[in-house]
Amino acid sequence: MAALYSSVCEKFILPLADVAIHHRVMRSYKFYKESQWWDRQRLISYQNTCLSKTLKIAYKEVPFYKNLYDSYLVDINNVSNITELPLLPFVTKDMLRASYPDKCTRSTKWPWREYCTSGSSGKPFAVRVDNMTMSHARALMLLRTIFSGWNIGEPFLQTGMTLDRGIVKRLKDILMRAQYVSAFNLSDPVLDHYLDLIERKKLKYIMGYAGSMYCLASRASETRCNLKLKGVVSWGDNLYQHYRDKIEKTFGCRVTDTYGCGEGIQIAAQCGLNNGAYHVFMPHVVVEIVDDEGQPVNPGESGNVVLTRLDPGAMPLLRYKVGDIARKSTDESCPCGRGLEMLTKIDGRDTDVIVTPNGNRLIVHFFTGILEYYQSVDTFKVIQEKSGEIIIEIVPRPDFQDTHWEQIKGEILQKGDPHLKIEMKIVKDIPLEISNKRRFVVSMIK
Ligand SMILES: [Zn+2]
Protein backbone atom coordinates (compact mmCIF):
# COMPACT_ATOMS: atom_id res chain seq x y z
CA MET A 1 0.00 0.00 0.00
CA ALA A 2 2.84 2.35 0.92
CA ALA A 3 4.65 1.52 -2.32
CA LEU A 4 1.48 2.23 -4.28
CA TYR A 5 1.03 5.66 -2.67
CA SER A 6 4.69 6.40 -3.28
CA SER A 7 4.36 5.58 -6.97
CA VAL A 8 1.08 7.48 -7.45
CA CYS A 9 2.51 10.45 -5.56
CA GLU A 10 5.67 10.54 -7.67
CA LYS A 11 4.05 9.89 -11.04
CA PHE A 12 0.73 11.72 -10.81
CA ILE A 13 -0.05 13.77 -7.72
CA LEU A 14 3.16 15.78 -7.41
CA PRO A 15 3.56 16.48 -11.17
CA LEU A 16 -0.02 17.79 -11.20
CA ALA A 17 0.67 19.94 -8.14
CA ASP A 18 3.74 21.29 -9.98
CA VAL A 19 1.68 22.43 -12.92
CA ALA A 20 -0.86 24.05 -10.60
CA ILE A 21 1.79 26.17 -8.85
CA HIS A 22 4.04 26.84 -11.88
CA HIS A 23 6.93 24.67 -10.74
CA ARG A 24 8.73 21.77 -12.43
CA VAL A 25 10.11 19.90 -9.43
CA MET A 26 9.11 16.41 -10.54
CA ARG A 27 10.42 16.83 -14.07
CA SER A 28 13.78 17.91 -12.66
CA TYR A 29 13.68 15.11 -10.10
CA LYS A 30 13.20 12.51 -12.85
CA PHE A 31 16.24 13.91 -14.64
CA TYR A 32 18.46 14.01 -11.53
CA LYS A 33 17.36 10.54 -10.47
CA GLU A 34 18.47 9.17 -13.81
CA SER A 35 21.60 11.28 -14.37
CA GLN A 36 23.14 10.41 -10.98
CA TRP A 37 24.01 7.03 -12.54
CA TRP A 38 25.65 8.49 -15.68
CA ASP A 39 29.38 7.91 -15.96
CA ARG A 40 31.72 10.74 -15.00
CA GLN A 41 32.57 11.68 -18.58
CA ARG A 42 28.95 12.06 -19.57
CA LEU A 43 28.27 14.19 -16.50
CA ILE A 44 31.23 16.45 -17.29
CA SER A 45 30.21 16.90 -20.90
CA TYR A 46 26.69 17.82 -19.71
CA GLN A 47 28.27 20.37 -17.34
CA ASN A 48 30.33 21.84 -20.19
CA THR A 49 27.26 22.31 -22.39
CA CYS A 50 25.30 24.00 -19.58
CA LEU A 51 28.27 26.18 -18.61
CA SER A 52 28.65 27.65 -22.11
CA LYS A 53 24.94 28.49 -22.29
CA THR A 54 24.78 29.97 -18.80
CA LEU A 55 27.91 32.06 -19.28
CA LYS A 56 26.63 33.53 -22.54
CA ILE A 57 23.28 34.41 -20.99
CA ALA A 58 24.90 35.99 -17.93
CA TYR A 59 27.26 38.09 -20.06
CA LYS A 60 24.53 39.21 -22.43
CA GLU A 61 21.70 39.85 -19.97
CA VAL A 62 23.26 40.66 -16.60
CA PRO A 63 25.25 43.93 -16.39
CA PHE A 64 27.11 42.77 -13.29
CA TYR A 65 28.81 39.95 -15.21
CA LYS A 66 29.39 41.98 -18.38
CA ASN A 67 31.11 44.74 -16.39
CA LEU A 68 33.10 42.28 -14.32
CA TYR A 69 34.41 40.22 -17.24
CA ASP A 70 35.10 43.31 -19.35
CA SER A 71 37.08 44.84 -16.52
CA TYR A 72 39.17 41.64 -16.26
CA LEU A 73 39.50 41.52 -20.07
CA VAL A 74 37.98 38.03 -20.13
CA ASP A 75 36.70 36.73 -23.44
CA ILE A 76 33.95 34.40 -22.38
CA ASN A 77 34.29 32.46 -25.64
CA ASN A 78 37.52 31.08 -24.18
CA VAL A 79 35.55 29.47 -21.36
CA SER A 80 33.68 26.51 -22.80
CA ASN A 81 34.88 23.86 -20.43
CA ILE A 82 34.68 23.54 -16.64
CA THR A 83 38.49 23.29 -16.46
CA GLU A 84 38.65 26.81 -17.91
CA LEU A 85 36.58 28.31 -15.08
CA PRO A 86 39.70 29.69 -13.32
CA LEU A 87 39.93 32.22 -16.18
CA LEU A 88 36.90 33.93 -14.61
CA PRO A 89 37.20 36.08 -11.47
CA PHE A 90 35.44 35.09 -8.23
CA VAL A 91 32.12 36.55 -7.29
CA THR A 92 31.49 37.27 -3.61
CA LYS A 93 28.46 38.10 -1.51
CA ASP A 94 29.68 41.65 -1.04
CA MET A 95 29.97 42.18 -4.80
CA LEU A 96 26.50 40.82 -5.45
CA ARG A 97 24.99 42.78 -2.58
CA ALA A 98 26.39 46.00 -4.02
CA SER A 99 24.73 45.29 -7.39
CA TYR A 100 21.45 43.86 -6.14
CA PRO A 101 18.87 43.80 -7.60
CA ASP A 102 19.06 45.82 -10.82
CA LYS A 103 22.53 44.96 -12.03
CA CYS A 104 22.79 41.30 -11.09
CA THR A 105 19.37 39.92 -12.02
CA ARG A 106 17.60 39.16 -15.29
CA SER A 107 14.03 38.42 -16.28
CA THR A 108 12.95 34.90 -17.13
CA LYS A 109 9.56 33.55 -18.05
CA TRP A 110 9.12 32.17 -14.54
CA PRO A 111 7.72 33.91 -11.47
CA TRP A 112 10.44 34.68 -8.92
CA ARG A 113 10.85 35.36 -5.22
CA GLU A 114 13.45 37.01 -3.12
CA TYR A 115 15.09 34.78 -0.53
CA CYS A 116 17.12 36.05 2.38
CA THR A 117 19.96 33.92 3.56
CA SER A 118 23.05 34.27 5.65
CA GLY A 119 24.50 30.94 4.57
CA SER A 120 27.60 29.98 6.42
CA SER A 121 29.11 33.43 6.72
CA GLY A 122 26.71 35.32 9.01
CA LYS A 123 26.20 37.94 6.29
CA PRO A 124 22.54 38.58 5.46
CA PHE A 125 22.16 38.45 1.73
CA ALA A 126 19.21 38.64 -0.67
CA VAL A 127 18.98 36.47 -3.76
CA ARG A 128 16.36 36.36 -6.47
CA VAL A 129 15.31 32.82 -7.32
CA ASP A 130 12.83 31.99 -10.07
CA ASN A 131 10.52 28.98 -10.04
CA MET A 132 12.71 26.98 -12.40
CA THR A 133 15.82 27.34 -10.22
CA MET A 134 13.71 26.61 -7.16
CA SER A 135 12.34 23.50 -8.90
CA HIS A 136 15.88 22.21 -9.49
CA ALA A 137 16.77 22.85 -5.85
CA ARG A 138 13.62 21.15 -4.54
CA ALA A 139 14.15 18.19 -6.87
CA LEU A 140 17.62 17.76 -5.39
CA MET A 141 16.17 18.01 -1.89
CA LEU A 142 14.09 14.96 -2.83
CA LEU A 143 17.09 13.21 -4.34
CA ARG A 144 19.27 13.80 -1.27
CA THR A 145 16.46 12.44 0.89
CA ILE A 146 16.17 9.20 -1.07
CA PHE A 147 19.89 8.71 -0.36
CA SER A 148 18.68 7.88 3.20
CA GLY A 149 16.43 5.05 2.03
CA TRP A 150 13.27 7.17 2.26
CA ASN A 151 10.71 6.99 -0.54
CA ILE A 152 8.45 9.79 -1.72
CA GLY A 153 5.15 9.50 0.15
CA GLU A 154 6.61 7.87 3.28
CA PRO A 155 5.62 9.88 6.36
CA PHE A 156 8.33 11.88 8.14
CA LEU A 157 8.92 14.62 10.69
CA GLN A 158 10.74 17.76 9.58
CA THR A 159 12.01 20.56 11.77
CA GLY A 160 12.24 23.95 10.15
CA MET A 161 12.23 27.68 10.63
CA THR A 162 9.22 28.68 8.53
CA LEU A 163 6.51 29.20 11.10
CA ASP A 164 4.07 30.57 8.60
CA ARG A 165 3.35 27.61 6.32
CA GLY A 166 1.22 29.12 3.55
CA ILE A 167 -1.55 27.15 1.89
CA VAL A 168 0.75 25.72 -0.81
CA LYS A 169 3.29 24.50 1.72
CA ARG A 170 0.55 23.07 3.94
CA LEU A 171 -0.90 21.23 0.96
CA LYS A 172 2.56 19.93 0.08
CA ASP A 173 2.99 18.72 3.68
CA ILE A 174 -0.27 16.78 3.42
CA LEU A 175 0.62 15.20 0.06
CA MET A 176 4.14 14.37 1.19
CA ARG A 177 2.82 13.18 4.58
CA ALA A 178 5.20 15.56 6.37
CA GLN A 179 4.80 16.59 10.00
CA TYR A 180 6.40 20.03 9.93
CA VAL A 181 7.46 21.34 13.34
CA SER A 182 9.37 24.41 14.48
CA ALA A 183 13.02 24.41 15.49
CA PHE A 184 12.64 27.82 17.16
CA ASN A 185 11.77 26.13 20.43
CA LEU A 186 13.78 23.03 21.38
CA SER A 187 13.13 22.95 25.13
CA ASP A 188 12.47 19.58 26.80
CA PRO A 189 8.63 19.77 26.79
CA VAL A 190 8.62 20.68 23.09
CA LEU A 191 11.09 17.92 22.22
CA ASP A 192 8.89 15.48 24.18
CA HIS A 193 5.94 16.60 22.12
CA TYR A 194 7.88 15.94 18.88
CA LEU A 195 8.96 12.51 20.11
CA ASP A 196 5.33 11.71 21.00
CA LEU A 197 4.36 12.70 17.49
CA ILE A 198 7.00 10.38 15.99
CA GLU A 199 5.68 7.50 18.11
CA ARG A 200 2.00 8.22 17.63
CA LYS A 201 2.22 8.63 13.86
CA LYS A 202 4.75 5.76 13.58
CA LEU A 203 7.18 7.96 11.67
CA LYS A 204 10.35 6.25 10.55
CA TYR A 205 12.27 9.21 9.12
CA ILE A 206 13.18 12.59 10.60
CA MET A 207 14.85 15.49 8.82
CA GLY A 208 16.10 18.95 9.63
CA TYR A 209 19.02 21.04 10.82
CA ALA A 210 21.84 18.96 12.27
CA GLY A 211 21.60 20.85 15.59
CA SER A 212 17.89 20.16 15.97
CA MET A 213 18.29 16.45 15.10
CA TYR A 214 20.98 16.27 17.79
CA CYS A 215 18.75 17.94 20.41
CA LEU A 216 15.94 15.51 19.54
CA ALA A 217 18.25 12.48 19.79
CA SER A 218 19.72 13.68 23.10
CA ARG A 219 16.25 14.01 24.60
CA ALA A 220 15.16 10.63 23.18
CA SER A 221 18.22 8.92 24.67
CA GLU A 222 17.25 10.25 28.11
CA THR A 223 13.57 9.41 27.96
CA ARG A 224 12.80 6.66 25.47
CA CYS A 225 15.37 4.09 24.52
CA ASN A 226 13.14 2.07 22.22
CA LEU A 227 12.42 4.71 19.62
CA LYS A 228 14.05 3.33 16.49
CA LEU A 229 13.95 4.93 13.05
CA LYS A 230 14.96 3.98 9.50
CA GLY A 231 16.74 7.17 8.57
CA VAL A 232 17.70 10.71 9.58
CA VAL A 233 18.57 13.44 7.07
CA SER A 234 20.46 16.52 8.26
CA TRP A 235 21.31 19.83 6.65
CA GLY A 236 22.36 23.35 7.55
CA ASP A 237 24.91 23.46 10.33
CA ASN A 238 27.83 21.11 10.77
CA LEU A 239 26.98 17.53 11.68
CA TYR A 240 29.74 17.05 14.25
CA GLN A 241 30.95 13.52 14.87
CA HIS A 242 29.43 13.54 18.37
CA TYR A 243 26.09 14.67 16.87
CA ARG A 244 26.23 11.78 14.40
CA ASP A 245 27.21 9.26 17.07
CA LYS A 246 24.39 10.33 19.38
CA ILE A 247 21.73 10.33 16.64
CA GLU A 248 22.81 7.03 15.08
CA LYS A 249 23.13 5.26 18.44
CA THR A 250 19.82 6.58 19.78
CA PHE A 251 17.68 5.97 16.72
CA GLY A 252 19.57 2.89 15.43
CA CYS A 253 19.91 4.20 11.87
CA ARG A 254 22.26 6.10 9.59
CA VAL A 255 22.36 9.90 9.33
CA THR A 256 22.46 11.16 5.74
CA ASP A 257 24.16 14.52 5.90
CA THR A 258 23.66 16.97 3.06
CA TYR A 259 25.32 20.17 1.89
CA GLY A 260 23.50 23.08 0.31
CA CYS A 261 23.35 26.83 0.47
CA GLY A 262 20.39 29.14 0.82
CA GLU A 263 21.20 30.80 -2.50
CA GLY A 264 19.12 28.22 -4.40
CA ILE A 265 21.95 25.70 -4.76
CA GLN A 266 21.89 22.14 -3.49
CA ILE A 267 25.46 20.95 -3.54
CA ALA A 268 26.00 17.39 -2.29
CA ALA A 269 24.79 14.56 -0.05
CA GLN A 270 26.17 11.39 1.52
CA CYS A 271 25.21 8.06 -0.05
CA GLY A 272 26.27 6.20 3.12
CA LEU A 273 29.27 4.47 1.55
CA ASN A 274 32.89 5.43 0.88
CA ASN A 275 33.62 6.71 4.43
CA GLY A 276 30.85 9.26 4.41
CA ALA A 277 31.84 11.01 1.16
CA TYR A 278 29.38 13.56 -0.26
CA HIS A 279 28.29 13.11 -3.89
CA VAL A 280 28.22 16.44 -5.73
CA PHE A 281 25.04 17.15 -7.71
CA MET A 282 27.05 17.67 -10.88
CA PRO A 283 24.22 18.36 -13.35
CA HIS A 284 23.15 21.29 -11.14
CA VAL A 285 26.40 22.80 -9.92
CA VAL A 286 30.12 22.83 -10.66
CA VAL A 287 32.07 22.66 -7.42
CA GLU A 288 35.64 23.92 -7.57
CA ILE A 289 38.02 23.65 -4.62
CA VAL A 290 40.59 26.38 -5.10
CA ASP A 291 43.37 28.27 -3.35
CA ASP A 292 43.10 31.98 -2.55
CA GLU A 293 44.25 32.87 -6.09
CA GLY A 294 41.44 30.82 -7.60
CA GLN A 295 43.59 27.95 -8.85
CA PRO A 296 42.37 24.39 -8.24
CA VAL A 297 44.00 22.45 -5.42
CA ASN A 298 44.65 18.71 -5.68
CA PRO A 299 41.99 16.20 -4.59
CA GLY A 300 42.45 15.52 -0.88
CA GLU A 301 43.68 19.08 -0.21
CA SER A 302 41.62 21.70 1.57
CA GLY A 303 40.51 24.81 -0.33
CA ASN A 304 37.77 27.41 -0.84
CA VAL A 305 34.46 26.19 -2.21
CA VAL A 306 33.56 28.02 -5.41
CA LEU A 307 30.20 27.27 -7.00
CA THR A 308 28.84 27.72 -10.49
CA ARG A 309 25.15 27.02 -10.78
CA LEU A 310 24.49 25.54 -14.18
CA ASP A 311 21.12 27.11 -14.80
CA PRO A 312 21.26 30.89 -15.09
CA GLY A 313 17.88 31.56 -13.46
CA ALA A 314 16.89 35.04 -12.39
CA MET A 315 20.26 35.70 -10.73
CA PRO A 316 23.16 33.77 -12.25
CA LEU A 317 25.83 32.59 -9.81
CA LEU A 318 29.13 31.98 -11.57
CA ARG A 319 32.29 31.23 -9.64
CA TYR A 320 30.53 32.24 -6.48
CA LYS A 321 32.77 31.97 -3.41
CA VAL A 322 30.38 30.71 -0.80
CA GLY A 323 32.69 30.99 2.22
CA ASP A 324 33.12 27.29 3.05
CA ILE A 325 36.24 25.16 2.99
CA ALA A 326 36.15 21.59 1.61
CA ARG A 327 38.19 18.81 0.05
CA LYS A 328 37.56 16.73 -3.03
CA SER A 329 37.84 12.99 -2.71
CA THR A 330 40.84 11.27 -4.22
CA ASP A 331 38.53 8.38 -5.17
CA GLU A 332 37.24 8.40 -8.70
CA SER A 333 34.39 6.02 -8.01
CA CYS A 334 32.07 4.99 -5.19
CA PRO A 335 30.81 1.47 -4.40
CA CYS A 336 27.23 2.78 -4.76
CA GLY A 337 27.82 3.14 -8.50
CA ARG A 338 26.87 6.81 -8.84
CA GLY A 339 28.98 8.72 -11.33
CA LEU A 340 28.82 11.93 -9.28
CA GLU A 341 32.17 13.18 -8.00
CA MET A 342 32.74 13.37 -4.24
CA LEU A 343 33.77 15.72 -1.46
CA THR A 344 35.30 14.16 1.63
CA LYS A 345 35.10 16.98 4.13
CA ILE A 346 33.20 20.23 4.43
CA ASP A 347 34.21 22.89 6.96
CA GLY A 348 32.84 26.30 7.62
CA ARG A 349 29.55 25.36 9.15
CA ASP A 350 30.89 25.11 12.70
CA THR A 351 28.56 26.43 15.30
CA ASP A 352 27.40 25.97 18.88
CA VAL A 353 24.04 25.70 20.58
CA ILE A 354 22.99 28.44 23.04
CA VAL A 355 21.02 27.30 26.09
CA THR A 356 18.63 29.89 27.55
CA PRO A 357 17.45 30.40 31.18
CA ASN A 358 14.13 28.59 30.56
CA GLY A 359 15.89 25.61 28.97
CA ASN A 360 15.32 26.44 25.30
CA ARG A 361 18.12 25.52 22.92
CA LEU A 362 18.90 28.03 20.21
CA ILE A 363 20.62 26.53 17.16
CA VAL A 364 22.37 28.66 14.57
CA HIS A 365 19.27 28.70 12.37
CA PHE A 366 17.32 30.34 15.17
CA PHE A 367 19.53 33.39 14.77
CA THR A 368 19.83 33.32 10.99
CA GLY A 369 16.05 32.83 10.80
CA ILE A 370 15.69 36.26 12.42
CA LEU A 371 18.79 38.25 11.44
CA GLU A 372 18.90 37.37 7.76
CA TYR A 373 15.78 39.46 7.22
CA TYR A 374 17.66 42.60 8.26
CA GLN A 375 19.59 43.77 5.22
CA SER A 376 20.98 46.63 7.32
CA VAL A 377 23.10 44.07 9.17
CA ASP A 378 26.32 43.42 7.31
CA THR A 379 27.63 40.54 9.45
CA PHE A 380 26.81 39.17 12.88
CA LYS A 381 28.16 36.85 15.53
CA VAL A 382 26.50 35.47 18.66
CA ILE A 383 28.68 34.83 21.70
CA GLN A 384 27.71 33.25 25.02
CA GLU A 385 30.25 33.79 27.77
CA LYS A 386 27.95 33.52 30.80
CA SER A 387 24.88 31.44 31.47
CA GLY A 388 21.66 33.31 30.67
CA GLU A 389 23.39 36.04 28.63
CA ILE A 390 24.45 36.51 25.05
CA ILE A 391 26.34 39.19 23.19
CA ILE A 392 25.46 39.85 19.56
CA GLU A 393 28.21 41.53 17.59
CA ILE A 394 26.91 43.41 14.60
CA VAL A 395 28.80 44.95 11.71
CA PRO A 396 26.19 47.49 10.57
CA ARG A 397 25.56 48.72 7.05
CA PRO A 398 25.00 52.50 6.57
CA ASP A 399 21.20 52.17 6.86
CA PHE A 400 21.31 50.34 10.21
CA GLN A 401 19.14 52.04 12.84
CA ASP A 402 18.53 51.61 16.56
CA THR A 403 14.97 50.51 15.81
CA HIS A 404 16.35 47.56 13.84
CA TRP A 405 18.23 46.40 16.91
CA GLU A 406 15.10 46.81 19.06
CA GLN A 407 13.17 44.66 16.57
CA ILE A 408 15.90 42.00 16.42
CA LYS A 409 16.13 41.86 20.20
CA GLY A 410 12.33 41.74 20.51
CA GLU A 411 12.12 38.78 18.13
CA ILE A 412 14.86 36.85 19.92
CA LEU A 413 13.16 37.39 23.29
CA GLN A 414 9.74 36.48 21.96
CA LYS A 415 10.75 33.38 19.98
CA GLY A 416 13.65 32.23 22.13
CA ASP A 417 13.24 33.12 25.76
CA PRO A 418 12.00 36.37 27.40
CA HIS A 419 14.47 35.87 30.28
CA LEU A 420 17.56 35.89 28.09
CA LYS A 421 19.82 38.88 28.64
CA ILE A 422 21.02 40.27 25.31
CA GLU A 423 23.70 42.82 24.73
CA MET A 424 24.53 44.33 21.36
CA LYS A 425 28.03 45.32 20.37
CA ILE A 426 28.59 47.34 17.21
CA VAL A 427 31.90 46.29 15.70
CA LYS A 428 33.81 47.25 12.57
CA ASP A 429 34.71 43.76 11.54
CA ILE A 430 34.29 40.14 12.59
CA PRO A 431 37.56 38.42 11.80
CA LEU A 432 37.66 34.90 10.43
CA GLU A 433 38.91 32.13 12.65
CA ILE A 434 41.86 29.89 11.83
CA SER A 435 41.69 28.37 8.33
CA ASN A 436 39.28 31.07 7.13
CA LYS A 437 36.35 29.68 9.05
CA ARG A 438 33.63 31.91 10.37
CA ARG A 439 31.91 30.42 13.39
CA PHE A 440 29.07 32.77 14.09
CA VAL A 441 27.41 31.19 17.09
CA VAL A 442 29.98 30.55 19.80
CA SER A 443 29.32 29.31 23.32
CA MET A 444 32.08 29.27 25.90
CA ILE A 445 29.82 27.24 28.21
CA LYS A 446 30.36 23.53 27.75
ZN1 LIG B 1 28.24 6.64 -3.28
Boltz pocket constraint, residues with backbone or C-beta under 6 A from the ligand:
constraints:
  - pocket:
      binder: B
      contacts: [[A, 271], [A, 272], [A, 273], [A, 274], [A, 279], [A, 334], [A, 335], [A, 336], [A, 337], [A, 338]]
      max_distance: 6.0
